Amino acid sequence: MKILTIIGSPKGKGNTYDTALKVETTLKKINDKIEFEYLYLKDVNLLPCKGCFQCFLKGEQFCPLKDDRELIERKMVEADGVIFATPVYAYNLTWLMKSFIDRFAYVCHRPRFHNKKAMVIVTTGAVGLDFVLFNLAQAVGTWGYSVVSKLGVMYPPEKILEEQERKLRKKTEKNIKKAATKFYFALKENKVKKPNFLNVLAFRLQKDAFSRKDQNLADYKYWKGKGWIEKETKFYYSVKINIIIRVITSIIAKIVIAKNPKPEINTNN
């Protein structure tokens, strides 16, 4: 079992790294055969997205930026599970993690990590845990990852009372153990994720949008190649979907199509 941990902290080895290291220690107590690899976004060559839309129009291979994007994607593909970790900066993701997500925007259109398990870790000095946990999980979820575990940890920047520190440390240790264990057993069981209402709706809206695109565009070719735009295809992979969810998402998709013309890409943004 191989786990890739992507650290989005500009410090590299700060509180976020320490938390990820504690997760690794917990996992290795369960199974000492697990392999860990750490990727520090501050140390890789990942240039900021220029918004040229070449990845959407022609394919990611036509991106004019020549950096480590392909290498990073290959590492994510090869890993059994991925941990995405970031501290909270100004109530949000760090610029490194946001830039990383931007560089993989094409995967939101052409997801390729279905049923791969992910864990998200967020650390903060005071606030922003829930918001950033949601944003990070939502972002990698659009790539196909099944986010099976979320861990938020607080590291107060100012000195606090000894009793408060003891309680916080105890709570943190408990949460780390719980989140790491949940992640491990999700990896071990490797069950196919049953999609919820929003998952099915997202698929249906993308299916309708991409099936109406120019057949020379990368999105259409990708979806066509996967068999996702065929009428009988209900989701990215074969899974039983509740009939009520299927009916409601179909109605919503038809309403959206009726209100929107054939999609076109504006490359001036």
C-alpha positions as CSV (number, residue, x, y, z in Angstrom):
1,M,0.0,0.0,0.0
2,K,1.4,3.3,-1.1
3,I,0.3,6.7,0.2
4,L,1.3,10.1,-1.3
5,T,1.1,13.1,1.0
6,I,1.0,16.5,-0.7
7,I,2.0,19.3,1.6
8,G,0.7,22.8,0.7
9,S,2.6,24.7,3.4
10,P,5.2,27.4,2.3
11,K,7.1,26.4,5.4
12,G,7.3,22.8,4.2
13,K,7.9,21.1,7.6
14,G,5.7,23.1,9.9
15,N,2.5,22.2,11.8
16,T,0.9,20.7,8.8
17,Y,3.8,18.4,8.1
18,D,3.9,17.4,11.8
19,T,0.2,16.5,11.6
20,A,0.8,14.4,8.5
21,L,3.7,12.7,10.2
22,K,1.5,11.8,13.1
23,V,-1.0,10.3,10.7
24,E,1.8,8.2,9.2
25,T,2.9,7.0,12.6
26,T,-0.6,6.0,13.4
27,L,-1.1,4.1,10.2
28,K,2.3,2.3,10.5
29,K,1.2,1.1,13.9
30,I,-1.7,-0.6,12.1
31,N,0.4,-1.8,9.1
32,D,4.1,-1.2,9.1
33,K,4.3,-2.2,5.4
34,I,2.7,1.0,4.2
35,E,5.0,3.1,2.0
36,F,4.8,6.9,2.4
37,E,6.0,9.6,0.0
38,Y,5.9,13.3,0.8
39,L,5.6,15.9,-1.9
40,Y,6.2,19.5,-0.9
41,L,4.6,22.0,-3.2
42,K,7.1,24.7,-2.2
43,D,9.9,22.5,-3.7
44,V,8.3,21.4,-7.0
45,N,8.3,23.4,-10.2
46,L,4.6,24.2,-10.6
47,L,3.9,27.3,-12.5
48,P,0.7,29.4,-12.1
49,C,-2.1,28.7,-14.5
50,K,-2.4,31.4,-17.2
51,G,-6.0,30.7,-18.1
52,C,-5.3,30.0,-21.7
53,F,-7.9,27.2,-21.9
54,Q,-5.6,25.0,-24.0
55,C,-6.1,22.1,-21.6
56,F,-9.9,22.4,-22.0
57,L,-9.9,22.9,-25.8
58,K,-7.1,20.6,-26.9
59,G,-6.0,18.6,-23.9
60,E,-3.6,19.0,-21.0
61,Q,-0.7,17.9,-23.2
62,F,-1.0,21.2,-25.1
63,C,-0.5,23.3,-21.9
64,P,2.3,25.9,-22.7
65,L,3.6,25.6,-19.2
66,K,6.5,23.2,-18.9
67,D,6.8,22.2,-15.3
68,D,6.3,19.2,-12.9
69,R,2.5,18.8,-13.5
70,E,2.8,15.5,-15.4
71,L,5.2,14.1,-12.7
72,I,2.8,15.0,-9.9
73,E,-0.2,13.5,-11.8
74,R,1.8,10.3,-12.3
75,K,2.5,10.1,-8.6
76,M,-1.2,10.6,-7.8
77,V,-2.1,7.8,-10.3
78,E,0.4,5.4,-8.8
79,A,-0.5,6.0,-5.2
80,D,-3.2,3.9,-3.6
81,G,-4.3,6.8,-1.5
82,V,-3.4,10.5,-1.3
83,I,-3.4,12.9,1.6
84,F,-3.9,16.6,0.7
85,A,-2.7,18.8,3.5
86,T,-2.6,22.6,3.9
87,P,-2.6,25.2,6.7
88,V,-5.2,28.0,6.8
89,Y,-3.9,31.3,5.4
90,A,-6.2,34.3,5.5
91,Y,-9.3,32.0,6.0
92,N,-8.4,29.9,3.0
93,L,-6.1,27.5,1.3
94,T,-2.5,28.6,0.9
95,W,-1.5,30.0,-2.5
96,L,0.6,26.9,-3.1
97,M,-2.4,24.6,-2.7
98,K,-4.7,26.9,-4.7
99,S,-2.2,27.1,-7.5
100,F,-1.8,23.3,-7.4
101,I,-5.6,22.9,-7.7
102,D,-5.7,25.5,-10.6
103,R,-3.1,23.5,-12.5
104,F,-5.3,20.5,-12.5
105,A,-8.5,22.3,-13.4
106,Y,-8.8,20.1,-16.5
107,V,-9.4,17.1,-14.2
108,C,-12.6,18.7,-13.0
109,H,-13.8,18.3,-16.6
110,R,-12.1,15.0,-17.2
111,P,-12.0,13.2,-13.8
112,R,-9.6,10.2,-13.6
113,F,-9.3,9.3,-10.0
114,H,-12.6,7.5,-9.4
115,N,-12.6,5.2,-6.4
116,K,-9.2,6.3,-5.3
117,K,-9.3,7.2,-1.7
118,A,-8.2,10.6,-0.3
119,M,-7.8,12.2,3.1
120,V,-7.6,16.0,3.7
121,I,-5.7,17.6,6.5
122,V,-6.1,21.3,7.5
123,T,-4.3,23.1,10.3
124,T,-4.9,26.5,11.7
125,G,-3.9,28.9,14.5
126,A,-7.5,29.8,15.3
127,V,-10.2,29.8,12.6
128,G,-11.1,28.5,9.2
129,L,-10.9,24.8,9.7
130,D,-14.4,23.8,8.5
131,F,-14.4,26.2,5.5
132,V,-11.0,25.1,4.2
133,L,-11.7,21.4,4.9
134,F,-14.9,21.7,2.8
135,N,-13.1,23.6,0.0
136,L,-10.2,21.2,-0.3
137,A,-12.4,18.1,-0.1
138,Q,-14.7,19.6,-2.7
139,A,-11.9,20.4,-5.1
140,V,-10.2,17.0,-5.1
141,G,-13.7,15.3,-5.1
142,T,-14.3,16.8,-8.5
143,W,-11.3,14.9,-9.7
144,G,-13.0,11.7,-8.8
145,Y,-11.4,11.1,-5.4
146,S,-13.5,9.6,-2.7
147,V,-12.6,11.8,0.3
148,V,-13.1,9.3,3.1
149,S,-11.4,11.1,6.0
150,K,-11.1,14.8,7.1
151,L,-8.8,16.0,9.8
152,G,-8.7,19.6,11.2
153,V,-6.2,20.5,13.8
154,M,-5.7,23.7,15.8
155,Y,-2.2,25.0,16.8
156,P,-2.7,28.2,18.8
157,P,0.1,30.7,18.0
158,E,-0.1,32.2,21.4
159,K,0.7,30.5,24.7
160,I,-2.4,29.1,26.4
161,L,-3.0,27.8,29.9
162,E,-1.5,24.5,30.7
163,E,-4.8,22.8,31.3
164,Q,-6.2,24.1,28.0
165,E,-3.1,22.9,26.2
166,R,-3.4,19.4,27.8
167,K,-7.1,19.1,26.7
168,L,-6.3,20.4,23.2
169,R,-3.4,17.9,22.8
170,K,-5.6,15.0,24.0
171,K,-8.3,16.0,21.6
172,T,-5.9,16.3,18.7
173,E,-4.4,12.9,19.4
174,K,-7.8,11.4,19.5
175,N,-8.9,13.0,16.2
176,I,-5.7,12.0,14.4
177,K,-6.1,8.4,15.5
178,K,-9.7,8.4,14.4
179,A,-9.1,10.0,11.0
180,A,-6.0,7.9,10.2
181,T,-7.8,4.7,11.1
182,K,-10.8,5.6,9.0
183,F,-8.5,6.3,6.1
184,Y,-6.6,3.0,6.4
185,F,-9.7,0.8,6.5
186,A,-11.2,2.7,3.6
187,L,-8.0,1.9,1.6
188,K,-8.0,-1.7,2.7
189,E,-11.6,-2.4,2.0
190,N,-11.5,-0.5,-1.3
191,K,-15.3,-0.4,-1.6
192,V,-16.9,1.3,-4.6
193,K,-18.3,4.6,-3.5
194,K,-22.0,4.9,-3.7
195,P,-22.7,8.3,-5.3
196,N,-25.0,10.7,-3.5
197,F,-27.5,13.2,-5.0
198,L,-24.9,15.9,-5.7
199,N,-22.5,13.3,-7.3
200,V,-25.1,12.1,-9.7
201,L,-26.3,15.6,-10.5
202,A,-22.8,16.8,-11.3
203,F,-22.3,13.8,-13.6
204,R,-25.6,14.4,-15.4
205,L,-24.9,18.2,-15.9
206,Q,-21.4,17.5,-17.2
207,K,-22.7,14.7,-19.4
208,D,-25.2,17.0,-21.0
209,A,-22.8,19.9,-21.3
210,F,-19.9,17.9,-22.9
211,S,-22.1,15.8,-25.2
212,R,-23.2,19.1,-26.8
213,K,-19.7,20.4,-27.3
214,D,-17.7,20.4,-30.6
215,Q,-16.6,16.8,-31.2
216,N,-13.0,18.0,-31.8
217,L,-12.7,19.4,-28.2
218,A,-10.8,17.4,-25.6
219,D,-13.7,17.2,-23.2
220,Y,-16.0,15.6,-25.8
221,K,-13.3,13.2,-26.9
222,Y,-12.5,12.2,-23.3
223,W,-16.1,11.6,-22.4
224,K,-16.9,9.8,-25.6
225,G,-13.8,7.5,-25.1
226,K,-15.0,6.7,-21.6
227,G,-18.5,5.9,-22.8
228,W,-19.9,8.5,-20.5
229,I,-22.1,10.3,-23.0
230,E,-23.9,7.2,-24.1
231,K,-27.7,7.4,-23.2
232,E,-27.6,4.3,-21.0
233,T,-24.6,5.6,-18.9
234,K,-25.9,6.9,-15.5
235,F,-22.6,7.5,-13.8
236,Y,-18.8,7.5,-14.2
237,Y,-18.6,3.9,-13.2
238,S,-21.1,1.0,-12.8
239,V,-23.0,1.4,-9.6
240,K,-26.6,1.1,-8.6
241,I,-28.3,4.5,-8.2
242,N,-31.5,5.2,-6.4
243,I,-34.4,5.7,-8.9
244,I,-35.6,8.8,-7.1
245,I,-32.2,10.4,-7.4
246,R,-32.0,9.5,-11.1
247,V,-35.5,11.0,-11.8
248,I,-34.8,14.3,-9.9
249,T,-31.4,14.8,-11.4
250,S,-32.7,14.1,-14.9
251,I,-35.5,16.8,-14.4
252,I,-33.0,19.3,-13.1
253,A,-30.6,18.6,-16.0
254,K,-33.4,19.2,-18.6
255,I,-34.3,22.5,-16.9
256,V,-30.7,23.6,-17.0
257,I,-30.4,22.7,-20.7
258,A,-33.6,24.5,-21.6
259,K,-32.3,27.7,-19.9
260,N,-28.8,27.6,-21.4
261,P,-27.7,27.6,-25.0
262,K,-25.1,25.3,-26.4
263,P,-22.0,25.9,-24.2
264,E,-19.1,27.8,-25.6
265,I,-15.7,28.6,-24.1
266,N,-14.8,32.3,-23.7
267,T,-11.0,32.4,-23.7
268,N,-10.8,36.1,-22.7
269,N,-11.3,35.5,-19.0
